[in-house]
Amino acid sequence: MALGTCASFGGASSAAPNLTGSMGVNKVLNREVINVSGCPVNPDWFVGTLAHLLMYGMPELDPLGRPSLFYGNTIHRHCQRRSYFDKKDFAEKLGDIECMFSLGCVGPKTGADCPYRQWVNHVSWPVKVNTPCIGCTNQDFPDGSTPFFVPLPQKIKMPKQMG
């Protein structure tokens, strides 16, 4: 099991230009690896995956090798601000209550159950405290999420490695 986005996919350690050649554990080991991505990992994702392995065996995995139980839907699907998105009612600045898609939220392309699992004893998560999702569970994090406060369609996708 690879815990965290760095262990799962390379994460911040492999951000462009990736001078160190950092990569996910699954690129190094010659065996199946369950990726439990996140920066940081929600403790429920780790304990839940471990419990599933012990009690039921291998969990169903998504195409990125993550447990579908935790990463099977996008953040956008269950976001508390989704009704604003559907009405095209977007925040103009941090702190506004509307959808933060216009402020760089990458929830529409981020698989994780953060909106209902939440953090800090299940009481909060970034969007609840008025910051956009930065996609920390994604395979292309952080390069695919930057610049952070630019709308998703305008983000520049940088290569994982130069040269």
Secondary structure as GFF3:
##gff-version 3
##sequence-region A 1 163
A	DSSP	beta_strand	2	3	.	.	.	ID=ss1
A	DSSP	alpha_helix	5	9	.	.	.	ID=ss2
A	DSSP	three_ten_helix	11	14	.	.	.	ID=ss3
A	DSSP	alpha_helix	25	28	.	.	.	ID=ss4
A	DSSP	beta_strand	35	36	.	.	.	ID=ss5
A	DSSP	alpha_helix	43	56	.	.	.	ID=ss6
A	DSSP	alpha_helix	68	71	.	.	.	ID=ss7
A	DSSP	alpha_helix	75	78	.	.	.	ID=ss8
A	DSSP	alpha_helix	82	86	.	.	.	ID=ss9
A	DSSP	three_ten_helix	101	103	.	.	.	ID=ss10
A	DSSP	three_ten_helix	107	109	.	.	.	ID=ss11
A	DSSP	alpha_helix	114	117	.	.	.	ID=ss12
A	DSSP	three_ten_helix	126	129	.	.	.	ID=ss13
A	DSSP	three_ten_helix	143	145	.	.	.	ID=ss14
A	DSSP	three_ten_helix	152	154	.	.	.	ID=ss15
###
